[in-house]
Amino acid sequence: MTAWGFGLIGTWLIFLATRRVYRIAQSALLNPMVTSVAALSAILLFFHLPYSSWSTGAHWYTAMLGPATVAFAVPLYKHFATLKRHALEMSAALLAGSITAILSTIALARGLHLSNLMVDSLAPRSVTTPIAMAVSNRVGGSPDLTAIFVILTGVIGTLIGPKLVRLLRLKHGVAIGTLLGMGAHGIGTARAFEFSDLIGTISSLTMIIAGFVASIAIPIAVFLFNISPK
């Protein structure tokens, strides 16, 4: 199989295998978003397959990220009445959460004296991958690095999120969904749907709105904090 064919077919097969392992083990550490990437990287290195050839075949999956995000509109329509009833508190929480995530990331990265490229790539880490990569490219970051940071954020959020739900004794689906969507975006939303359809819907809406806020706020923050290289 060529690197192109492996990128198209092999990636799909590896994802199916890692998803099967995750469903059997039920461990956030074995999330297919992580294990599939690790398996793919190992195979590329072992067989000396060029990344550029692999990505030519796999780019179709990247192209489907946008439509997949739009597909969240289906459960949103289903639970529209609940979303409308809690619109005010959700809006306040999302605005506060988005701004806090952006500013804390920038402040920490600057405090650690990271390069401009790293700071710009880290800034969009708290939103879903397709939006984060687009924002990263817009402000001068590396979309590939941003994708890695987004996945790491999602995995960590998925590990911590359920523990916070228990610690804070959250019972309402809106609160749980908002927490997972804001803290772990796409991966957290997948986990949220394992709780219930309502929690997954709230999480998906949270993820989408957080992406919208970030697409506006991050370029402004980059400009105000003079992050991007001249």
Protein Blocks (a to p, Z undefined) as FASTA:
>chain_A
ZZklmmmmmmmmmmmmmmmmmmmnopaklgfklmmmmmmmmmmmmnopafklmmmmmmmm
mmmmmmmmmmmmmmmmmmmmmmmmmmmmmmmmmmmmmmmmmmmmmmmmmmnopafklmmm
mmmmmpcfklmmmmmmmnopafklmmmmmmmmmmmmmmmmmmmmmmnopabfklmmmmmm
mmnmmmmmmmmmmmpmmlmmmmmmmmmmmmmmmmmmmmmmmmmnomacZZ
